[in-house]
Amino acid sequence: MMPCRSPIATPRHSRATGCHLRNASGKPGAIVWVASVAASPGNPVGMITALTELLQPDTPVWIDPTLPLAARYAGQCASLGARPVALTEARVAILSPASVSTLSDLVARAITVVMEVPALTGGLTLRLRDASGGAVRDITPQLPPALLSWLRADPAPRQLDWILTSGDALLSLPPRVGLQVC
């Protein structure tokens, strides 16, 4: 199998386009490394790769204005032809970890939530379960306390499709996977 290491500058034209998210979605909770260049605070390679692979022309997207790199993400979305819309109309929402209160408005909708977190390891354990209730795997992303509380309040499977990014990596938590904070 060919590794999914596409250059961040031209991922739409790479043979590997989309393979990072397909790889992550096929293995819920598995960390997928995406960078061919080092990530830095001004170069969130995991987030940019996720957006590049997720967004198609005319995809309705909402970008949390409180994000430090909101302008950069907006530029990336515009270059892909995505359409900025109100949160109530979005199919993709790029959220700040501080915007947990927004999630309650999204639960009933099939929407993809993309969130940059401090790290994909080293946090409290989340147990992933498949549709039959069997444990799939344990993961430890560093999630904000408000998000952990929100997940604890209602552990039932949700319609949200999560993509968590950190630096040059991402992981996917599709809606078919139940989440339990341990």
C-alpha positions in Angstrom: 0.0 0.0 0.0 1.3 3.4 -0.9 1.7 5.9 2.0 -0.6 8.9 2.1 2.1 11.6 2.2 0.9 14.3 -0.2 2.5 17.8 -0.3 0.4 20.2 1.6 0.7 22.9 -1.1 -1.0 20.9 -3.8 -3.1 18.1 -2.2 -6.0 18.5 -4.6 -3.8 17.6 -7.5 -2.1 14.7 -5.8 -2.9 11.0 -6.4 -3.2 10.8 -2.6 -6.1 13.4 -2.5 -8.6 12.3 0.1 -6.7 9.3 1.3 -5.9 10.8 4.8 -9.6 11.2 5.7 -10.6 7.9 4.1 -7.8 6.2 6.0 -8.9 7.9 9.3 -12.7 7.2 8.7 -12.0 3.6 8.0 -10.1 3.3 11.4 -12.1 5.4 13.9 -9.8 6.9 16.5 -6.6 6.0 14.7 -4.1 8.9 14.4 -3.2 9.6 10.8 -0.1 11.6 10.1 -0.5 13.9 7.1 2.5 16.2 6.9 5.2 16.4 4.4 6.4 19.6 6.1 6.5 20.3 9.8 3.5 21.8 11.5 3.8 25.0 13.5 1.3 27.4 15.1 1.0 29.3 11.8 1.0 26.2 9.7 -1.7 23.8 11.0 -1.0 21.1 8.5 -3.6 18.6 9.9 -6.4 21.1 9.8 -5.5 22.4 6.3 -5.2 18.8 5.0 -8.6 17.9 6.6 -10.3 20.9 5.0 -8.7 20.3 1.6 -9.8 16.7 1.6 -13.2 17.3 3.0 -14.5 20.4 1.2 -15.8 20.4 -2.4 -16.9 23.3 -4.5 -20.1 24.8 -3.0 -19.8 22.9 0.3 -21.7 25.0 2.9 -19.1 25.7 5.7 -19.2 27.7 8.9 -16.0 28.9 10.5 -16.0 29.9 14.2 -14.9 33.6 14.2 -13.2 33.1 17.6 -10.5 30.8 16.1 -7.1 32.4 16.1 -6.6 31.2 12.4 -10.1 31.9 11.2 -8.9 34.1 8.4 -6.4 31.4 7.2 -9.2 28.8 7.3 -11.6 31.1 5.5 -8.9 31.6 2.8 -8.4 27.9 2.4 -12.2 27.3 2.2 -12.6 30.0 -0.4 -9.7 28.6 -2.5 -11.6 25.3 -2.5 -14.8 26.9 -3.6 -16.6 26.2 -0.3 -19.4 28.6 0.5 -19.5 30.4 3.9 -22.9 30.1 5.5 -24.6 30.5 8.9 -24.1 27.7 11.3 -27.7 26.5 10.9 -27.0 25.9 7.2 -23.6 24.4 7.3 -22.6 20.8 6.4 -19.1 21.4 7.8 -18.4 23.5 11.0 -14.9 24.4 12.0 -15.1 25.0 15.7 -13.0 26.4 18.4 -12.6 24.2 21.5 -14.2 27.1 23.4 -17.4 26.8 21.3 -18.8 23.7 22.9 -22.2 25.4 23.5 -22.7 25.5 19.8 -22.7 21.7 19.6 -26.2 21.4 21.1 -27.6 23.1 18.0 -25.8 20.6 15.7 -26.7 17.3 17.4 -29.9 16.6 15.4 -28.2 17.3 12.1 -25.8 15.3 10.0 -22.8 17.6 10.1 -19.0 17.3 10.2 -17.3 19.1 13.0 -13.6 19.9 12.5 -11.7 21.0 15.6 -8.1 21.6 16.3 -7.1 20.3 19.8 -3.8 20.7 21.7 -2.9 17.0 21.1 -4.4 13.7 20.0 -2.8 11.9 22.9 -2.3 12.6 26.6 -5.9 13.5 27.6 -8.7 11.6 29.4 -9.6 8.3 27.8 -12.5 8.1 25.4 -13.8 4.6 24.7 -15.1 4.1 21.2 -17.9 1.6 20.6 -19.3 0.2 17.5 -23.1 0.0 16.7 -23.4 -3.3 18.6 -22.0 -1.7 21.7 -18.7 -3.5 21.6 -15.5 -1.6 22.4 -13.6 -0.6 19.3 -10.6 1.2 20.9 -9.6 3.7 23.6 -8.1 7.0 22.6 -6.8 10.0 24.6 -7.2 13.3 22.7 -6.7 16.4 24.8 -10.2 17.8 24.8 -11.3 20.9 26.6 -13.2 20.3 29.9 -16.4 21.8 28.6 -16.4 19.3 25.7 -15.7 16.4 28.0 -18.7 17.5 30.2 -20.9 17.8 27.1 -19.9 14.2 26.0 -20.5 12.8 29.5 -24.0 14.4 29.7 -25.3 12.3 26.8 -23.2 9.3 25.8 -25.7 8.2 23.2 -24.4 8.0 19.6 -24.7 11.4 17.9 -25.1 12.4 14.3 -21.9 14.4 14.5 -19.0 13.4 12.3 -15.9 14.5 14.3 -12.5 15.3 12.8 -10.0 16.2 15.4 -6.7 17.7 14.3 -3.5 18.6 16.0 -0.4 19.9 14.3 0.4 17.5 11.5 -2.1 14.7 12.4 -5.8 14.0 12.4 -8.3 11.4 13.6 -11.9 10.8 12.7 -14.8 9.8 14.9 -17.6 9.0 12.5 -21.2 9.1 13.8 -21.4 5.3 13.6 -19.0 5.2 16.6 -20.3 5.8 20.1 -18.2 7.8 22.5 -17.8 7.2 26.3 -15.7 9.4 28.5 -13.9 7.1 31.0 
